[in-house]
Amino acid sequence: MTGGDRMDDRRDAERARLAQADAGEEPWRGWGPYLAERAWGTVREDYSEHGTAWDYFPHDHARSRAYRWNEDGMAGICDEWQTFCFGLALWNGADPILKERMFGLGGDGGNHGEDVKDYWWYLDSTPTHSFMRWRYHYPQAAFPYDELVAVNGERGRDETEYELVDTGVFDDDRYWVVTVDYAKASPTDMCVLITVANRGDQEARLHVLPTLWFRNTWSWGLPGRDQVPKLVGSPGRLVGEHWVLGQLVLEGDGEPTTLLCDNETNTDRLWGLPGRSPYPKDGINDHVVSGADTVNPAGEGTKGALHYVLDVPARGEAKIRIRLSRTSPPPANQPAPVLDLGTDFGTVMATRQAEADEFFGRLIPDGASREEAAVARQAIAGLMWGKQFYHFDVQQWLNGDPAATPPPDGHRFGRNSSWRHMNSFDVISMPDPWEYPWYAAWDLAFHCVTIARVDPGFAKSQLLLLLREWYLHPNGQIPAYEWAFGDVNPPVHAWAALKVFEIDGGRDFDFLARMMHKLLLNFTWWVNRKDIGGNNVFEGGFLGLDNVGPFDRSAALPVAGVLEQSDGTGWMAMYALNLLDMALILAVHDPTYSDIATKFFEHFAYIAAAAYDQGLWDEEDAFFYDVLRLPDGTSTPLKVRSVVGLLPLAAITRLTTVTLNRLPELTARLRWFLANKPEYASVIGARRLGGDGRQQRLLSMVGPDQVVRLLARMLDEEEFLSPYGLRTLSRRHLAEPFTVEMGGQEFTVGYEPAESTSGLFGGNSNWRGPIWMPTNFMLISALRDHAAFFGDDLLVEYPTRSGSKHTLTEIADDLSARLISLFVPDTWGRRPIYGICELFQTHPDWKDLIAFPEYFHGDNGAGLGAWHQTGWTALVADLILTLRR
């Protein structure tokens, strides 16, 4: 379809493309921004003895060393199998290397863990990637690579990170603004507009190299996989031939120089050994930067670039038109056509942008402010750009490739060696495209809630993916993330599936049934592996909340015993209720699910009651705590007031008379429980008339007697409630740190609103005070669920001790507004996420470019951690859509 083939109703054009993709009629999702921002320093590329990924494949190797599993680049796209890759390279004439990928520090290089040191933004993307926009700010002075490494290396955990803006390279506006717009003319025909703006007060030169290459699948000695594709250059164009893809053409306007080399390792530079090609992966880099004779004079290779040299006047701009198209299926033996870079190119660009505006205009409620609408659109853009091709055959990785030196024993029998069944070859939503360029199970669940707002088909496929046979462990465990697939993430997949099912209209019962069948295996794994005492309270491990307790919950305890966790038990109570809700929905169409509903009703009752029986609830403090249970039968509550003790609020559902009348077996079992096991009445006994006048019953881990008291803690400004949401740790621990002595050691938890000064869990892990979007979102959802039961009859003081009482719905709305306010300008025109950085707060070139940080300062809302954590932080878009609907 060209730009002239417009839909009769443009407002529905993007939704029509989604429908075609879902039906298998047109592969509109086939090409997308699936090229990673970082492949170096990842577990997949690490074959070291002790799993030192950042050292084994550092940034300095990235330009010269062929990747084994996937590729990286800037503003990049590829097909869903990453057969080809397209990205942008830049050179300001001063840097020692081409800017082909973002630079940052590894886990041991930053004073707060991994940290990228470039500035770029995902400004737009429709769900089919029919229109996308990406922006990057590139210094005109030499990029201060060495300075960033040295200064950050000198700083301790009690100091802030030294960022690129701190070096002064953006002073006096001496930088380039590079914007890349993508528009699809068809699923395999992409128009690319590169705009280069010189913000300085003098004319400057920029080298721009749109680059096309094939992922290296041929150098590893794998049987039947040694066929090498080919790129051939001619003036202003590259033509590719691939036995699977067919013919691919990259065409550029103007008169660029065509440069070609091979996507092969420069073994001579790295190790002083002869290589497979005299023109290896860094050949274009060396040729442009130093004039080396390192590009193939024959004009052939597997990596090629169109080299533009732009002299741009002060405060002026230049534009480059590029078109990338699959022009023929295999065997692709016909002459390559000339691609249209004129009228049709412009029509495609204008049409797709207009369709994107229409799509988001219909999605975002009229009640949202202009600023909120921009936040929601950019949050969704970040999610869309965060989809990446992820390839990882764990068994092949553990064993090593035939053409490579056999890996050491520490590799073959170390990290992830019990996950040999895993074989990933999929496009997956990543938490952060640079700091976390690998999926994480519970992050992904949160991503899908927001993704479902724009692309429910993709959201459902993502949730199902991690439950497929090549991901889910044979024992039923869901893989956590590539650094340790066996780590334990909170069981939120069922919760997310219900959210996605509801957002999608509540009609896809097949999706819900498929999810439930696999989740039954996972629930059984939890019960068998994480309830050591068989007493219905759960251990779990760190459960995503690393660094929240006095010691590392994923490591061996400092004394003999078992740590029974309030969050683990709360998550499992919620999990049981989620599966109960699934069974209730499915039982409408298949009565056999009524038996499963009864099973999870009982399981919830046992778990919720056990939390009280086993001492997780502290009646005097009105809070849930972890409990350390020792072999002699004694127990010690770890009285840390953290989000661990609030998460049991999320274990809630309602049973209406309509549901109970439809499922007489469940009704009978509930009555039997109340008659014969009155000790469960506190978690299943509450009932009242709903807003429709029908009787309803509350199933909740936090009963009516406890909920108001627990909320008094949560909504206290001296504890959890901040101007920008809920803190992870009570602010009371600032003056009163919690300390416990065990095994001759002293362990302390104190409130830290920003980055943690403790290296307990390593990296930038920090749950000791900052505001985290996913836990806030869960607790807001829990408040709305409680409000559905109590209605306007339950009024809670908000904030605590204010004397002002509000409904739970009003409180949920206000908490949502506080989180949204992190991203929008306040009355002084400042966005809290940008803290005291004046460049981001006031400069017209920067202040409206919105980042989605990993977490936020517990007192002032400044953004911290990974800067592009558009996965779970994109939940702000869902909050906006819900609050302003």
RASULNOR-V154463 format. One record per backbone hydrogen bond with DSSP energy under -0.5 kcal/mol. NH is the residue of the N-H (numbers start at 0). CO is the residue of the C=O. E is the energy in kcal/mol with one decimal. If there is no record, write none. Layout:
nh:NH co:CO e:E
nh:NH co:CO e:E
//
This chain:
nh:4 co:1 e:-1.5
nh:5 co:3 e:-1.8
nh:9 co:7 e:-0.7
nh:11 co:8 e:-2.0
nh:12 co:9 e:-1.9
nh:15 co:11 e:-2.5
nh:16 co:12 e:-1.9
nh:17 co:13 e:-2.2
nh:18 co:14 e:-2.3
nh:19 co:15 e:-2.3
nh:20 co:16 e:-2.5
nh:21 co:17 e:-2.9
nh:22 co:18 e:-1.9
nh:23 co:20 e:-1.1
nh:24 co:19 e:-2.4
nh:25 co:19 e:-1.1
nh:27 co:25 e:-2.2
nh:29 co:26 e:-1.9
nh:31 co:77 e:-2.1
nh:33 co:31 e:-2.0
nh:35 co:70 e:-1.1
nh:36 co:432 e:-1.0
nh:37 co:432 e:-0.7
nh:40 co:56 e:-1.2
nh:41 co:38 e:-0.9
nh:45 co:42 e:-1.8
nh:46 co:44 e:-0.6
nh:52 co:50 e:-1.5
nh:55 co:51 e:-2.4
nh:56 co:52 e:-1.9
nh:57 co:54 e:-0.6
nh:60 co:57 e:-1.3
nh:61 co:57 e:-0.8
nh:61 co:58 e:-0.9
nh:62 co:58 e:-0.6
nh:63 co:60 e:-1.3
nh:64 co:60 e:-1.9
nh:72 co:35 e:-1.9
nh:73 co:87 e:-0.5
nh:73 co:99 e:-0.5
nh:76 co:85 e:-2.4
nh:77 co:31 e:-2.2
nh:78 co:83 e:-0.8
nh:79 co:29 e:-1.4
nh:81 co:78 e:-2.0
nh:84 co:212 e:-2.8
nh:85 co:76 e:-2.6
nh:86 co:210 e:-2.2
nh:87 co:73 e:-2.2
nh:88 co:208 e:-1.3
nh:89 co:98 e:-1.5
nh:90 co:206 e:-1.9
nh:98 co:89 e:-3.4
nh:99 co:97 e:-1.3
nh:101 co:36 e:-0.6
nh:104 co:114 e:-2.8
nh:108 co:105 e:-1.6
nh:109 co:105 e:-1.3
nh:111 co:112 e:-0.5
nh:112 co:109 e:-1.4
nh:114 co:104 e:-1.8
nh:116 co:102 e:-3.3
nh:118 co:136 e:-0.5
nh:119 co:117 e:-0.5
nh:120 co:134 e:-2.6
nh:122 co:120 e:-0.8
nh:122 co:132 e:-1.4
nh:123 co:132 e:-1.6
nh:125 co:130 e:-1.8
nh:128 co:125 e:-1.4
nh:131 co:181 e:-2.1
nh:132 co:123 e:-2.2
nh:133 co:179 e:-2.0
nh:134 co:120 e:-2.3
nh:135 co:177 e:-2.3
nh:136 co:118 e:-2.0
nh:137 co:135 e:-0.6
nh:137 co:175 e:-2.4
nh:139 co:173 e:-1.9
nh:140 co:173 e:-0.5
nh:144 co:142 e:-2.3
nh:147 co:143 e:-2.3
nh:148 co:144 e:-1.8
nh:149 co:145 e:-2.7
nh:150 co:146 e:-2.6
nh:151 co:147 e:-1.6
nh:152 co:148 e:-1.8
nh:153 co:149 e:-1.1
nh:153 co:150 e:-0.5
nh:154 co:150 e:-0.9
nh:154 co:151 e:-0.6
nh:158 co:155 e:-1.7
nh:162 co:160 e:-0.8
nh:165 co:162 e:-0.9
nh:166 co:162 e:-0.6
nh:166 co:163 e:-1.2
nh:167 co:164 e:-1.0
nh:168 co:163 e:-0.6
nh:170 co:167 e:-1.5
nh:172 co:169 e:-1.4
nh:173 co:170 e:-1.3
nh:174 co:172 e:-1.7
nh:175 co:137 e:-3.2
nh:176 co:196 e:-2.4
nh:177 co:135 e:-3.0
nh:177 co:175 e:-0.6
nh:178 co:176 e:-0.6
nh:178 co:194 e:-2.7
nh:179 co:133 e:-2.7
nh:180 co:192 e:-2.7
nh:181 co:131 e:-2.6
nh:182 co:190 e:-2.3
nh:183 co:129 e:-2.2
nh:184 co:182 e:-0.5
nh:184 co:188 e:-2.9
nh:185 co:188 e:-1.3
nh:188 co:185 e:-1.6
nh:189 co:323 e:-3.3
nh:190 co:182 e:-3.4
nh:191 co:321 e:-3.3
nh:192 co:180 e:-2.6
nh:193 co:191 e:-0.6
nh:193 co:319 e:-2.6
nh:194 co:178 e:-3.1
nh:194 co:192 e:-0.6
nh:195 co:193 e:-0.5
nh:195 co:317 e:-3.1
nh:196 co:176 e:-2.5
nh:196 co:194 e:-0.5
nh:197 co:315 e:-2.8
nh:198 co:174 e:-2.2
nh:198 co:196 e:-0.8
nh:203 co:311 e:-2.2
nh:205 co:309 e:-2.5
nh:206 co:90 e:-2.8
nh:207 co:205 e:-0.5
nh:207 co:307 e:-2.4
nh:208 co:88 e:-3.1
nh:209 co:305 e:-0.8
nh:210 co:86 e:-3.1
nh:211 co:303 e:-3.0
nh:212 co:84 e:-2.5
nh:213 co:301 e:-2.2
nh:214 co:82 e:-1.4
nh:216 co:214 e:-0.9
nh:224 co:221 e:-2.1
nh:229 co:240 e:-2.0
nh:230 co:300 e:-3.2
nh:231 co:238 e:-2.6
nh:232 co:298 e:-2.8
nh:233 co:236 e:-2.1
nh:235 co:255 e:-0.7
nh:236 co:233 e:-2.5
nh:237 co:249 e:-2.3
nh:238 co:231 e:-2.6
nh:239 co:247 e:-3.9
nh:240 co:229 e:-2.6
nh:241 co:245 e:-2.0
nh:245 co:241 e:-2.5
nh:246 co:327 e:-3.2
nh:247 co:239 e:-2.1
nh:248 co:324 e:-2.9
nh:249 co:237 e:-2.9
nh:250 co:248 e:-0.5
nh:250 co:322 e:-2.9
nh:251 co:235 e:-2.4
nh:252 co:320 e:-2.2
nh:256 co:306 e:-2.2
nh:258 co:256 e:-0.6
nh:258 co:304 e:-2.6
nh:260 co:302 e:-2.8
nh:261 co:278 e:-3.2
nh:263 co:261 e:-2.5
nh:265 co:63 e:-3.2
nh:266 co:264 e:-1.6
nh:269 co:265 e:-1.9
nh:270 co:266 e:-2.6
nh:271 co:266 e:-0.7
nh:271 co:267 e:-1.3
nh:272 co:266 e:-1.5
nh:280 co:263 e:-3.3
nh:282 co:279 e:-2.5
nh:285 co:281 e:-2.6
nh:286 co:282 e:-2.1
nh:287 co:283 e:-2.5
nh:288 co:284 e:-2.6
nh:289 co:285 e:-1.8
nh:290 co:286 e:-1.3
nh:291 co:285 e:-1.8
nh:293 co:291 e:-1.8
nh:295 co:259 e:-2.8
nh:298 co:295 e:-1.9
nh:300 co:230 e:-1.7
nh:301 co:260 e:-1.6
nh:302 co:260 e:-2.0
nh:303 co:211 e:-3.2
nh:304 co:258 e:-2.6
nh:305 co:209 e:-2.1
nh:306 co:256 e:-3.6
nh:306 co:304 e:-0.7
nh:307 co:207 e:-2.9
nh:307 co:305 e:-0.8
nh:309 co:205 e:-2.8
nh:309 co:307 e:-0.6
nh:310 co:308 e:-0.5
nh:311 co:203 e:-2.9
nh:311 co:309 e:-0.7
nh:314 co:197 e:-0.6
nh:314 co:199 e:-1.1
nh:315 co:312 e:-2.4
nh:317 co:195 e:-2.5
nh:319 co:193 e:-2.5
nh:321 co:191 e:-2.9
nh:321 co:319 e:-0.5
nh:322 co:250 e:-2.7
nh:323 co:189 e:-2.8
nh:324 co:248 e:-2.5
nh:325 co:187 e:-2.7
nh:326 co:246 e:-1.5
nh:326 co:324 e:-0.8
nh:327 co:246 e:-1.1
nh:331 co:328 e:-1.7
nh:340 co:338 e:-0.6
nh:345 co:341 e:-2.1
nh:346 co:342 e:-2.3
nh:347 co:343 e:-2.7
nh:348 co:344 e:-2.3
nh:349 co:345 e:-2.4
nh:350 co:346 e:-2.7
nh:351 co:347 e:-2.7
nh:352 co:348 e:-2.0
nh:353 co:349 e:-2.1
nh:354 co:350 e:-2.5
nh:355 co:351 e:-2.2
nh:356 co:352 e:-2.3
nh:357 co:353 e:-2.3
nh:358 co:354 e:-2.5
nh:359 co:355 e:-2.5
nh:360 co:356 e:-2.2
nh:361 co:357 e:-1.8
nh:362 co:358 e:-1.4
nh:363 co:359 e:-2.6
nh:366 co:883 e:-0.7
nh:367 co:364 e:-1.5
nh:372 co:368 e:-2.7
nh:373 co:369 e:-1.9
nh:374 co:370 e:-2.2
nh:375 co:371 e:-2.7
nh:376 co:372 e:-2.3
nh:377 co:373 e:-2.4
nh:378 co:374 e:-2.5
nh:379 co:375 e:-2.2
nh:380 co:376 e:-2.1
nh:381 co:377 e:-2.3
nh:382 co:378 e:-1.8
nh:383 co:379 e:-2.4
nh:384 co:380 e:-2.8
nh:385 co:381 e:-1.3
nh:386 co:383 e:-1.2
nh:387 co:427 e:-2.9
nh:388 co:33 e:-2.8
nh:389 co:425 e:-3.6
nh:390 co:388 e:-0.5
nh:391 co:423 e:-2.3
nh:393 co:391 e:-0.9
nh:393 co:421 e:-1.9
nh:394 co:419 e:-0.7
nh:394 co:421 e:-0.6
nh:396 co:392 e:-2.5
nh:397 co:393 e:-2.8
nh:398 co:394 e:-2.4
nh:399 co:395 e:-2.2
nh:402 co:219 e:-1.9
nh:403 co:400 e:-1.7
nh:407 co:46 e:-0.6
nh:410 co:407 e:-1.3
nh:411 co:407 e:-2.2
nh:412 co:408 e:-2.5
nh:413 co:410 e:-0.9
nh:416 co:413 e:-2.0
nh:418 co:415 e:-1.9
nh:421 co:418 e:-1.7
nh:422 co:469 e:-1.3
nh:423 co:391 e:-2.4
nh:425 co:389 e:-2.0
nh:427 co:387 e:-2.9
nh:427 co:425 e:-0.6
nh:429 co:385 e:-2.2
nh:430 co:437 e:-0.7
nh:431 co:435 e:-1.2
nh:435 co:431 e:-1.0
nh:436 co:433 e:-0.6
nh:437 co:435 e:-1.6
nh:440 co:479 e:-2.3
nh:443 co:439 e:-2.9
nh:444 co:440 e:-1.5
nh:445 co:441 e:-1.5
nh:446 co:442 e:-2.4
nh:447 co:443 e:-2.2
nh:448 co:444 e:-0.8
nh:448 co:445 e:-0.7
nh:449 co:445 e:-1.1
nh:449 co:446 e:-0.5
nh:450 co:446 e:-2.8
nh:451 co:447 e:-2.2
nh:452 co:449 e:-1.5
nh:453 co:450 e:-1.8
nh:454 co:450 e:-3.4
nh:455 co:451 e:-0.5
nh:458 co:454 e:-2.2
nh:459 co:455 e:-2.5
nh:460 co:456 e:-1.9
nh:461 co:457 e:-2.1
nh:462 co:458 e:-1.9
nh:463 co:459 e:-2.2
nh:464 co:460 e:-1.8
nh:465 co:461 e:-1.2
nh:466 co:463 e:-1.4
nh:467 co:464 e:-1.8
nh:470 co:467 e:-2.0
nh:471 co:467 e:-2.5
nh:472 co:476 e:-2.9
nh:475 co:472 e:-2.9
nh:479 co:484 e:-1.8
nh:483 co:480 e:-1.6
nh:486 co:483 e:-2.0
nh:488 co:486 e:-0.7
nh:491 co:489 e:-2.0
nh:495 co:491 e:-2.6
nh:496 co:492 e:-2.5
nh:497 co:493 e:-2.1
nh:498 co:494 e:-2.0
nh:499 co:495 e:-2.9
nh:500 co:496 e:-2.7
nh:501 co:497 e:-2.2
nh:502 co:498 e:-2.7
nh:503 co:499 e:-2.3
nh:504 co:501 e:-1.7
nh:505 co:500 e:-2.8
nh:508 co:506 e:-1.9
nh:511 co:507 e:-1.6
nh:512 co:508 e:-2.4
nh:513 co:509 e:-2.5
nh:514 co:510 e:-2.5
nh:515 co:511 e:-2.4
nh:516 co:512 e:-2.3
nh:517 co:513 e:-1.4
nh:518 co:514 e:-2.5
nh:519 co:515 e:-1.9
nh:520 co:516 e:-0.7
nh:520 co:517 e:-0.6
nh:521 co:517 e:-1.5
nh:522 co:518 e:-3.1
nh:523 co:519 e:-1.9
nh:524 co:520 e:-1.9
nh:525 co:521 e:-2.2
nh:526 co:522 e:-2.3
nh:527 co:523 e:-2.5
nh:528 co:524 e:-2.7
nh:529 co:525 e:-2.6
nh:533 co:530 e:-1.3
nh:537 co:564 e:-0.5
nh:538 co:529 e:-2.5
nh:540 co:538 e:-1.7
nh:542 co:487 e:-0.5
nh:544 co:541 e:-1.9
nh:545 co:543 e:-1.0
nh:547 co:544 e:-1.4
nh:552 co:550 e:-0.5
nh:554 co:551 e:-1.1
nh:561 co:628 e:-2.6
nh:563 co:561 e:-0.8
nh:563 co:626 e:-3.0
nh:564 co:537 e:-2.8
nh:564 co:562 e:-0.5
nh:568 co:564 e:-2.1
nh:569 co:565 e:-2.5
nh:570 co:566 e:-3.5
nh:571 co:567 e:-2.0
nh:572 co:568 e:-2.3
nh:573 co:569 e:-2.5
nh:574 co:570 e:-2.7
nh:575 co:571 e:-2.5
nh:576 co:572 e:-1.9
nh:577 co:573 e:-2.8
nh:578 co:574 e:-2.5
nh:579 co:575 e:-2.0
nh:580 co:576 e:-2.8
nh:581 co:577 e:-2.4
nh:582 co:578 e:-2.4
nh:583 co:579 e:-2.5
nh:584 co:580 e:-2.1
nh:585 co:581 e:-2.7
nh:586 co:582 e:-2.2
nh:587 co:583 e:-0.5
nh:587 co:584 e:-0.9
nh:588 co:585 e:-1.3
nh:589 co:585 e:-1.9
nh:592 co:589 e:-2.1
nh:593 co:590 e:-2.1
nh:594 co:591 e:-0.9
nh:595 co:591 e:-0.7
nh:596 co:592 e:-2.3
nh:597 co:593 e:-2.0
nh:598 co:594 e:-2.0
nh:599 co:595 e:-2.2
nh:600 co:596 e:-2.1
nh:601 co:597 e:-2.1
nh:602 co:598 e:-2.2
nh:603 co:599 e:-2.3
nh:604 co:600 e:-2.0
nh:605 co:601 e:-2.3
nh:606 co:602 e:-2.3
nh:607 co:603 e:-3.1
nh:608 co:604 e:-2.2
nh:609 co:605 e:-1.9
nh:610 co:606 e:-1.5
nh:611 co:607 e:-0.7
nh:611 co:608 e:-0.9
nh:612 co:608 e:-2.4
nh:613 co:609 e:-3.1
nh:614 co:611 e:-1.2
nh:615 co:610 e:-2.0
nh:616 co:610 e:-1.1
nh:617 co:615 e:-0.5
nh:617 co:622 e:-3.1
nh:618 co:616 e:-0.7
nh:621 co:617 e:-1.8
nh:622 co:617 e:-1.3
nh:623 co:644 e:-0.6
nh:624 co:615 e:-2.8
nh:625 co:637 e:-0.6
nh:626 co:563 e:-2.8
nh:627 co:635 e:-2.9
nh:628 co:561 e:-3.2
nh:628 co:626 e:-0.7
nh:629 co:627 e:-0.6
nh:629 co:633 e:-2.8
nh:632 co:629 e:-2.1
nh:635 co:627 e:-2.5
nh:637 co:625 e:-3.0
nh:638 co:636 e:-1.1
nh:639 co:637 e:-2.9
nh:640 co:638 e:-0.6
nh:641 co:639 e:-1.3
nh:642 co:727 e:-2.3
nh:644 co:641 e:-1.8
nh:645 co:642 e:-1.1
nh:646 co:642 e:-1.8
nh:648 co:645 e:-2.2
nh:649 co:646 e:-2.3
nh:650 co:647 e:-1.5
nh:651 co:649 e:-1.5
nh:652 co:698 e:-2.2
nh:654 co:696 e:-2.8
nh:655 co:653 e:-0.5
nh:656 co:694 e:-1.8
nh:659 co:655 e:-2.5
nh:660 co:656 e:-2.7
nh:661 co:657 e:-1.4
nh:662 co:658 e:-1.4
nh:666 co:662 e:-2.0
nh:667 co:663 e:-2.6
nh:668 co:664 e:-2.2
nh:669 co:665 e:-2.5
nh:670 co:666 e:-2.3
nh:671 co:667 e:-2.3
nh:672 co:668 e:-2.5
nh:673 co:669 e:-2.3
nh:674 co:670 e:-2.1
nh:675 co:671 e:-3.1
nh:676 co:672 e:-2.9
nh:679 co:676 e:-2.3
nh:680 co:677 e:-1.9
nh:682 co:679 e:-1.3
nh:683 co:679 e:-1.5
nh:684 co:680 e:-2.3
nh:687 co:695 e:-2.0
nh:689 co:693 e:-3.3
nh:692 co:689 e:-2.1
nh:695 co:687 e:-2.2
nh:696 co:654 e:-3.1
nh:697 co:685 e:-2.8
nh:698 co:652 e:-2.7
nh:699 co:682 e:-1.8
nh:699 co:697 e:-0.6
nh:700 co:650 e:-2.2
nh:702 co:700 e:-0.8
nh:705 co:702 e:-1.2
nh:706 co:702 e:-2.4
nh:707 co:703 e:-0.7
nh:709 co:705 e:-2.7
nh:710 co:706 e:-2.5
nh:711 co:707 e:-1.6
nh:712 co:708 e:-1.0
nh:712 co:709 e:-0.6
nh:713 co:709 e:-2.1
nh:714 co:710 e:-2.8
nh:715 co:712 e:-1.4
nh:716 co:714 e:-0.5
nh:718 co:715 e:-1.8
nh:719 co:712 e:-1.0
nh:720 co:715 e:-1.7
nh:721 co:724 e:-3.1
nh:724 co:721 e:-1.4
nh:726 co:719 e:-3.3
nh:727 co:768 e:-0.6
nh:727 co:769 e:-1.1
nh:729 co:640 e:-2.7
nh:730 co:718 e:-1.8
nh:732 co:729 e:-1.6
nh:733 co:730 e:-1.8
nh:734 co:730 e:-0.5
nh:734 co:731 e:-0.7
nh:735 co:731 e:-1.9
nh:737 co:748 e:-2.6
nh:739 co:746 e:-2.6
nh:741 co:739 e:-0.5
nh:741 co:744 e:-2.6
nh:744 co:741 e:-2.1
nh:746 co:739 e:-3.2
nh:748 co:737 e:-2.8
nh:750 co:732 e:-0.7
nh:751 co:767 e:-3.3
nh:764 co:761 e:-1.4
nh:769 co:751 e:-0.5
nh:770 co:855 e:-2.9
nh:771 co:725 e:-0.6
nh:775 co:771 e:-1.6
nh:776 co:772 e:-2.8
nh:777 co:773 e:-2.4
nh:778 co:774 e:-2.2
nh:779 co:775 e:-2.5
nh:780 co:776 e:-2.4
nh:781 co:777 e:-2.2
nh:782 co:778 e:-2.2
nh:783 co:779 e:-2.1
nh:784 co:780 e:-2.0
nh:785 co:781 e:-2.5
nh:786 co:782 e:-2.5
nh:787 co:783 e:-1.7
nh:788 co:784 e:-0.8
nh:788 co:785 e:-0.8
nh:789 co:785 e:-2.9
nh:790 co:786 e:-2.5
nh:792 co:789 e:-1.5
nh:793 co:790 e:-0.5
nh:794 co:792 e:-0.7
nh:795 co:805 e:-3.0
nh:797 co:803 e:-3.1
nh:798 co:714 e:-0.6
nh:799 co:714 e:-2.2
nh:801 co:798 e:-2.1
nh:805 co:795 e:-2.5
nh:807 co:793 e:-0.5
nh:810 co:806 e:-2.0
nh:811 co:807 e:-2.6
nh:812 co:808 e:-2.4
nh:813 co:809 e:-2.3
nh:814 co:810 e:-2.7
nh:815 co:811 e:-2.1
nh:816 co:812 e:-2.4
nh:817 co:813 e:-2.2
nh:818 co:814 e:-2.0
nh:819 co:815 e:-2.5
nh:820 co:816 e:-2.1
nh:821 co:818 e:-1.3
nh:822 co:819 e:-1.9
nh:823 co:819 e:-0.8
nh:825 co:829 e:-2.0
nh:828 co:825 e:-2.3
nh:831 co:820 e:-0.6
nh:831 co:829 e:-0.6
nh:832 co:821 e:-2.0
nh:833 co:830 e:-1.8
nh:834 co:831 e:-1.8
nh:836 co:833 e:-2.0
nh:837 co:835 e:-1.0
nh:840 co:836 e:-1.6
nh:841 co:837 e:-2.8
nh:842 co:837 e:-0.8
nh:842 co:838 e:-1.2
nh:845 co:842 e:-1.7
nh:846 co:842 e:-2.8
nh:848 co:845 e:-1.8
nh:849 co:847 e:-0.7
nh:851 co:866 e:-1.3
nh:853 co:863 e:-0.9
nh:853 co:865 e:-1.8
nh:854 co:863 e:-1.7
nh:855 co:770 e:-2.0
nh:856 co:861 e:-2.9
nh:857 co:752 e:-2.0
nh:860 co:856 e:-1.6
nh:862 co:832 e:-3.0
nh:863 co:854 e:-2.9
nh:868 co:851 e:-0.6
nh:868 co:865 e:-0.7
nh:869 co:867 e:-3.4
nh:870 co:430 e:-1.3
nh:872 co:868 e:-1.2
nh:874 co:871 e:-1.6
nh:875 co:872 e:-1.9
nh:876 co:873 e:-2.0
nh:877 co:873 e:-0.7
nh:878 co:874 e:-2.2
nh:879 co:875 e:-2.2
nh:880 co:876 e:-2.6
nh:881 co:877 e:-2.3
nh:882 co:878 e:-2.9
nh:883 co:879 e:-2.4
nh:884 co:881 e:-0.7
//
